[in-house]
Amino acid sequence: MALTATRFDGYFIDSYTFKVYSNRSGKMRELKQSKVKDSRKKNPKQYIQVRVQGCSLLHRLIADTFISNVEGLTVNHIDGNTLNNSIDNLEVVSIEDNQLHAKNTGLLASGEKHGRCRYSDELLTKALCDIREGNSVNSIAKKYGITPIYLNKVNNGVYRSYLLAEVN
């Protein structure tokens, strides 16, 4: 067992198994790890949690100990697997870089795959075709049951701009 001290007094991580230990009571003991989900999201990902003062997610504790200080930053799972906490799979990045990585690798849900999607790509494509034929956004929105504001943003490429290529 090769224990590495964390920046939290009395806490250590085994650099091979990534088990976390506490020596705060004078006796070395392994801390319990459990899987948790962010219940605010429609399709939440699981993370491994461990109770260490100021740092409860294992991947953040590992990155903070073996890579660099994570305060104010995000720890990105390079392969997208939030349960793979190996050091080579973690990187400390800004929130913007993390979002960009998620978008570039297809991990960030958008369009029909987004959890709050109300309108299918097929419905919006039909509506855009009708608009291209000279109908008003308001009349088409009413015809298909789409809010005019949303349809106008799709028509102008603000939302779901990939649909414009299908109708042009």
CYANA upper distance limits for C-alpha pairs under 8 A (distance plus 0.5 A):
  1 MET  CA     14 ASP  CA      6.79
  1 MET  CA     15 SER  CA      8.48
  1 MET  CA     16 TYR  CA      8.04
  2 ALA  CA     14 ASP  CA      5.91
  2 ALA  CA     15 SER  CA      6.46
  2 ALA  CA     16 TYR  CA      7.66
  3 LEU  CA     12 PHE  CA      6.35
  3 LEU  CA     13 ILE  CA      5.86
  3 LEU  CA     14 ASP  CA      4.94
  3 LEU  CA     15 SER  CA      6.75
  4 THR  CA     12 PHE  CA      5.85
  4 THR  CA     13 ILE  CA      5.77
  4 THR  CA     14 ASP  CA      6.78
  4 THR  CA     15 SER  CA      7.11
  4 THR  CA     65 THR  CA      8.33
  5 ALA  CA     10 GLY  CA      8.15
  5 ALA  CA     11 TYR  CA      6.66
  5 ALA  CA     12 PHE  CA      4.91
  5 ALA  CA     13 ILE  CA      7.01
  5 ALA  CA     65 THR  CA      8.01
  6 THR  CA     10 GLY  CA      8.46
  6 THR  CA     11 TYR  CA      6.26
  6 THR  CA     12 PHE  CA      5.94
  6 THR  CA     13 ILE  CA      7.47
  6 THR  CA     61 LEU  CA      8.21
  6 THR  CA     64 ASP  CA      8.20
  6 THR  CA     65 THR  CA      5.78
  7 ARG  CA     11 TYR  CA      8.34
  7 ARG  CA     64 ASP  CA      8.47
  7 ARG  CA     65 THR  CA      7.42
  8 PHE  CA     52 VAL  CA      8.22
  8 PHE  CA     53 GLN  CA      7.60
  9 ASP  CA     24 ARG  CA      8.31
 10 GLY  CA     22 SER  CA      6.18
 10 GLY  CA     23 ASN  CA      5.49
 10 GLY  CA     24 ARG  CA      5.47
 11 TYR  CA     20 VAL  CA      7.58
 11 TYR  CA     21 TYR  CA      6.20
 11 TYR  CA     22 SER  CA      5.11
 11 TYR  CA     23 ASN  CA      6.81
 11 TYR  CA     24 ARG  CA      7.89
 11 TYR  CA     52 VAL  CA      8.00
 12 PHE  CA     20 VAL  CA      6.21
 12 PHE  CA     21 TYR  CA      5.58
 12 PHE  CA     22 SER  CA      6.84
 12 PHE  CA     23 ASN  CA      8.47
 13 ILE  CA     18 PHE  CA      6.17
 13 ILE  CA     19 LYS  CA      6.20
 13 ILE  CA     20 VAL  CA      5.02
 13 ILE  CA     21 TYR  CA      6.66
 13 ILE  CA     62 ILE  CA      8.18
 14 ASP  CA     18 PHE  CA      5.43
 14 ASP  CA     19 LYS  CA      5.92
 14 ASP  CA     20 VAL  CA      6.99
 14 ASP  CA     21 TYR  CA      8.36
 18 PHE  CA     62 ILE  CA      7.98
 19 LYS  CA     30 GLU  CA      7.48
 19 LYS  CA     31 LEU  CA      8.00
 20 VAL  CA     30 GLU  CA      6.38
 20 VAL  CA     31 LEU  CA      6.13
 20 VAL  CA     50 VAL  CA      8.20
 21 TYR  CA     28 MET  CA      6.91
 21 TYR  CA     29 ARG  CA      5.88
 21 TYR  CA     30 GLU  CA      4.83
 21 TYR  CA     31 LEU  CA      5.99
 22 SER  CA     27 LYS  CA      8.29
 22 SER  CA     28 MET  CA      6.10
 22 SER  CA     29 ARG  CA      5.95
 22 SER  CA     30 GLU  CA      6.94
 22 SER  CA     31 LEU  CA      7.25
 23 ASN  CA     27 LYS  CA      5.84
 23 ASN  CA     28 MET  CA      4.96
 23 ASN  CA     29 ARG  CA      7.08
 24 ARG  CA     28 MET  CA      8.26
 31 LEU  CA     50 VAL  CA      7.38
 31 LEU  CA     51 ARG  CA      7.89
 32 LYS  CA     50 VAL  CA      6.86
 32 LYS  CA     51 ARG  CA      8.29
 33 GLN  CA     48 ILE  CA      6.93
 33 GLN  CA     49 GLN  CA      6.09
 33 GLN  CA     50 VAL  CA      5.37
 33 GLN  CA     51 ARG  CA      8.39
 34 SER  CA     48 ILE  CA      6.05
 34 SER  CA     49 GLN  CA      5.78
 34 SER  CA     50 VAL  CA      7.22
 35 LYS  CA     46 GLN  CA      6.61
 35 LYS  CA     47 TYR  CA      6.00
 35 LYS  CA     48 ILE  CA      5.03
 35 LYS  CA     49 GLN  CA      6.45
 36 VAL  CA     46 GLN  CA      5.96
 36 VAL  CA     47 TYR  CA      5.89
 36 VAL  CA     48 ILE  CA      6.72
 36 VAL  CA     49 GLN  CA      6.97
 37 LYS  CA     44 PRO  CA      6.17
 37 LYS  CA     45 LYS  CA      6.28
 37 LYS  CA     46 GLN  CA      5.25
 37 LYS  CA     47 TYR  CA      6.88
 38 ASP  CA     44 PRO  CA      5.94
 38 ASP  CA     45 LYS  CA      7.40
 38 ASP  CA     46 GLN  CA      8.03
 39 SER  CA     44 PRO  CA      6.88
 40 ARG  CA     44 PRO  CA      8.13
 42 LYS  CA    115 GLY  CA      6.51
 43 ASN  CA    115 GLY  CA      8.04
 45 LYS  CA     82 THR  CA      7.48
 46 GLN  CA     82 THR  CA      6.94
 46 GLN  CA     83 LEU  CA      7.40
 47 TYR  CA     57 LEU  CA      7.50
 47 TYR  CA     58 LEU  CA      8.29
 47 TYR  CA     82 THR  CA      6.23
 47 TYR  CA     83 LEU  CA      6.36
 48 ILE  CA     57 LEU  CA      6.49
 48 ILE  CA     58 LEU  CA      6.11
 48 ILE  CA     59 HIS  CA      7.93
 48 ILE  CA     83 LEU  CA      7.13
 49 GLN  CA     56 SER  CA      6.00
 49 GLN  CA     57 LEU  CA      4.96
 49 GLN  CA     58 LEU  CA      5.94
 50 VAL  CA     56 SER  CA      5.68
 50 VAL  CA     57 LEU  CA      6.49
 50 VAL  CA     58 LEU  CA      6.39
 51 ARG  CA     55 CYS  CA      7.72
 51 ARG  CA     56 SER  CA      5.58
 51 ARG  CA     57 LEU  CA      8.44
 52 VAL  CA     56 SER  CA      6.17
 55 CYS  CA     60 ARG  CA      7.47
 55 CYS  CA     61 LEU  CA      6.72
 56 SER  CA     60 ARG  CA      8.33
 56 SER  CA     61 LEU  CA      8.04
 57 LEU  CA     61 LEU  CA      7.00
 58 LEU  CA     62 ILE  CA      6.61
 58 LEU  CA     85 ASN  CA      8.11
 59 HIS  CA     63 ALA  CA      6.60
 59 HIS  CA     75 VAL  CA      7.66
 59 HIS  CA     85 ASN  CA      5.99
 59 HIS  CA     90 LEU  CA      8.04
 60 ARG  CA     64 ASP  CA      6.41
 60 ARG  CA     70 VAL  CA      7.46
 60 ARG  CA     75 VAL  CA      6.60
 61 LEU  CA     65 THR  CA      6.57
 62 ILE  CA     66 PHE  CA      6.44
 62 ILE  CA     67 ILE  CA      8.20
 62 ILE  CA     85 ASN  CA      8.09
 62 ILE  CA     87 ILE  CA      7.80
 63 ALA  CA     67 ILE  CA      5.43
 63 ALA  CA     68 SER  CA      6.77
 63 ALA  CA     69 ASN  CA      8.02
 63 ALA  CA     70 VAL  CA      7.59
 63 ALA  CA     75 VAL  CA      7.53
 63 ALA  CA     87 ILE  CA      7.58
 63 ALA  CA     90 LEU  CA      7.19
 63 ALA  CA     91 GLU  CA      7.69
 63 ALA  CA     92 VAL  CA      7.52
 64 ASP  CA     68 SER  CA      5.55
 64 ASP  CA     69 ASN  CA      5.28
 64 ASP  CA     70 VAL  CA      5.95
 65 THR  CA     69 ASN  CA      8.01
 66 PHE  CA     87 ILE  CA      7.85
 67 ILE  CA     87 ILE  CA      8.31
 67 ILE  CA     91 GLU  CA      8.09
 67 ILE  CA     92 VAL  CA      8.01
 68 SER  CA     92 VAL  CA      7.71
 70 VAL  CA     74 THR  CA      7.21
 70 VAL  CA     75 VAL  CA      7.67
 70 VAL  CA     92 VAL  CA      7.00
 73 LEU  CA     92 VAL  CA      7.10
 73 LEU  CA     93 VAL  CA      6.38
 73 LEU  CA     94 SER  CA      5.65
 73 LEU  CA     95 ILE  CA      7.03
 74 THR  CA     92 VAL  CA      6.32
 74 THR  CA     93 VAL  CA      5.86
 74 THR  CA     94 SER  CA      6.19
 74 THR  CA     95 ILE  CA      6.22
 74 THR  CA     98 ASN  CA      7.51
 75 VAL  CA     90 LEU  CA      6.92
 75 VAL  CA     91 GLU  CA      6.13
 75 VAL  CA     92 VAL  CA      5.12
 75 VAL  CA     93 VAL  CA      6.66
 75 VAL  CA     98 ASN  CA      8.44
 76 ASN  CA     80 GLY  CA      8.45
 76 ASN  CA     90 LEU  CA      6.11
 76 ASN  CA     91 GLU  CA      5.77
 76 ASN  CA     92 VAL  CA      6.77
 76 ASN  CA     93 VAL  CA      7.23
 76 ASN  CA     98 ASN  CA      6.57
 77 HIS  CA     81 ASN  CA      6.78
 77 HIS  CA     82 THR  CA      6.53
 77 HIS  CA     84 ASN  CA      7.91
 77 HIS  CA     85 ASN  CA      8.01
 77 HIS  CA     89 ASN  CA      6.08
 77 HIS  CA     90 LEU  CA      5.46
 77 HIS  CA     91 GLU  CA      7.34
 78 ILE  CA     89 ASN  CA      5.64
 78 ILE  CA     90 LEU  CA      6.49
 78 ILE  CA     91 GLU  CA      7.58
 79 ASP  CA     89 ASN  CA      7.02
 80 GLY  CA    102 ALA  CA      8.38
 80 GLY  CA    107 LEU  CA      7.46
 84 ASN  CA     89 ASN  CA      7.43
 85 ASN  CA     89 ASN  CA      6.95
 85 ASN  CA     90 LEU  CA      7.22
 86 SER  CA     90 LEU  CA      7.24
 93 VAL  CA     97 ASP  CA      6.50
 93 VAL  CA     98 ASN  CA      6.83
 94 SER  CA     98 ASN  CA      6.75
 95 ILE  CA     99 GLN  CA      6.73
 96 GLU  CA    100 LEU  CA      6.67
 97 ASP  CA    101 HIS  CA      6.59
 98 ASN  CA    102 ALA  CA      6.75
 99 GLN  CA    103 LYS  CA      6.66
 99 GLN  CA    108 LEU  CA      8.05
100 LEU  CA    104 ASN  CA      6.53
101 HIS  CA    105 THR  CA      6.55
102 ALA  CA    106 GLY  CA      6.51
102 ALA  CA    107 LEU  CA      5.13
102 ALA  CA    108 LEU  CA      5.48
103 LYS  CA    107 LEU  CA      6.54
103 LYS  CA    108 LEU  CA      5.49
103 LYS  CA    109 ALA  CA      8.39
109 ALA  CA    113 LYS  CA      5.77
109 ALA  CA    114 HIS  CA      5.16
109 ALA  CA    115 GLY  CA      7.95
110 SER  CA    114 HIS  CA      5.07
111 GLY  CA    117 CYS  CA      7.22
111 GLY  CA    121 ASP  CA      7.97
111 GLY  CA    160 ARG  CA      6.60
112 GLU  CA    117 CYS  CA      6.16
112 GLU  CA    119 TYR  CA      7.86
112 GLU  CA    120 SER  CA      6.38
112 GLU  CA    121 ASP  CA      6.99
113 LYS  CA    117 CYS  CA      7.62
119 TYR  CA    123 LEU  CA      7.03
119 TYR  CA    124 LEU  CA      7.30
119 TYR  CA    146 ILE  CA      8.06
120 SER  CA    124 LEU  CA      6.88
121 ASP  CA    125 THR  CA      6.49
121 ASP  CA    163 LEU  CA      7.76
122 GLU  CA    126 LYS  CA      6.81
123 LEU  CA    127 ALA  CA      6.79
123 LEU  CA    144 TYR  CA      8.00
124 LEU  CA    128 LEU  CA      6.58
124 LEU  CA    151 LEU  CA      8.17
124 LEU  CA    154 VAL  CA      8.49
124 LEU  CA    163 LEU  CA      8.28
125 THR  CA    129 CYS  CA      6.67
125 THR  CA    163 LEU  CA      6.90
125 THR  CA    164 LEU  CA      8.47
125 THR  CA    166 GLU  CA      7.85
125 THR  CA    167 VAL  CA      7.29
126 LYS  CA    130 ASP  CA      6.83
127 ALA  CA    131 ILE  CA      6.80
127 ALA  CA    140 ILE  CA      6.63
127 ALA  CA    141 ALA  CA      7.93
127 ALA  CA    144 TYR  CA      7.64
128 LEU  CA    132 ARG  CA      6.68
128 LEU  CA    155 ASN  CA      7.06
128 LEU  CA    164 LEU  CA      8.24
128 LEU  CA    167 VAL  CA      7.29
129 CYS  CA    133 GLU  CA      6.89
129 CYS  CA    167 VAL  CA      6.47
130 ASP  CA    134 GLY  CA      7.42
130 ASP  CA    135 ASN  CA      6.50
130 ASP  CA    140 ILE  CA      7.48
131 ILE  CA    135 ASN  CA      5.27
131 ILE  CA    136 SER  CA      6.59
131 ILE  CA    137 VAL  CA      6.81
131 ILE  CA    140 ILE  CA      7.54
132 ARG  CA    167 VAL  CA      8.48
135 ASN  CA    139 SER  CA      7.41
135 ASN  CA    140 ILE  CA      7.30
136 SER  CA    140 ILE  CA      6.80
137 VAL  CA    141 ALA  CA      6.40
137 VAL  CA    148 PRO  CA      6.97
137 VAL  CA    151 LEU  CA      7.44
137 VAL  CA    152 ASN  CA      6.96
138 ASN  CA    142 LYS  CA      6.71
138 ASN  CA    148 PRO  CA      6.02
139 SER  CA    143 LYS  CA      6.65
140 ILE  CA    144 TYR  CA      6.69
141 ALA  CA    145 GLY  CA      6.20
141 ALA  CA    146 ILE  CA      5.18
141 ALA  CA    147 THR  CA      6.38
141 ALA  CA    148 PRO  CA      5.74
141 ALA  CA    151 LEU  CA      7.07
142 LYS  CA    146 ILE  CA      6.94
142 LYS  CA    147 THR  CA      8.04
142 LYS  CA    148 PRO  CA      8.15
146 ILE  CA    150 TYR  CA      7.63
146 ILE  CA    151 LEU  CA      7.02
147 THR  CA    151 LEU  CA      6.77
148 PRO  CA    152 ASN  CA      6.45
149 ILE  CA    153 LYS  CA      6.85
150 TYR  CA    154 VAL  CA      6.82
150 TYR  CA    159 TYR  CA      8.40
151 LEU  CA    155 ASN  CA      6.54
152 ASN  CA    156 ASN  CA      6.66
153 LYS  CA    157 GLY  CA      6.63
153 LYS  CA    158 VAL  CA      5.53
153 LYS  CA    159 TYR  CA      6.16
154 VAL  CA    158 VAL  CA      6.29
154 VAL  CA    159 TYR  CA      5.24
154 VAL  CA    160 ARG  CA      6.47
154 VAL  CA    161 SER  CA      7.02
154 VAL  CA    163 LEU  CA      8.47
155 ASN  CA    164 LEU  CA      7.82
156 ASN  CA    161 SER  CA      8.38
157 GLY  CA    161 SER  CA      4.81
157 GLY  CA    162 TYR  CA      8.45
157 GLY  CA    164 LEU  CA      7.48
161 SER  CA    165 ALA  CA      8.19
162 TYR  CA    166 GLU  CA      7.89
163 LEU  CA    167 VAL  CA      7.42
164 LEU  CA    168 ASN  CA      6.69
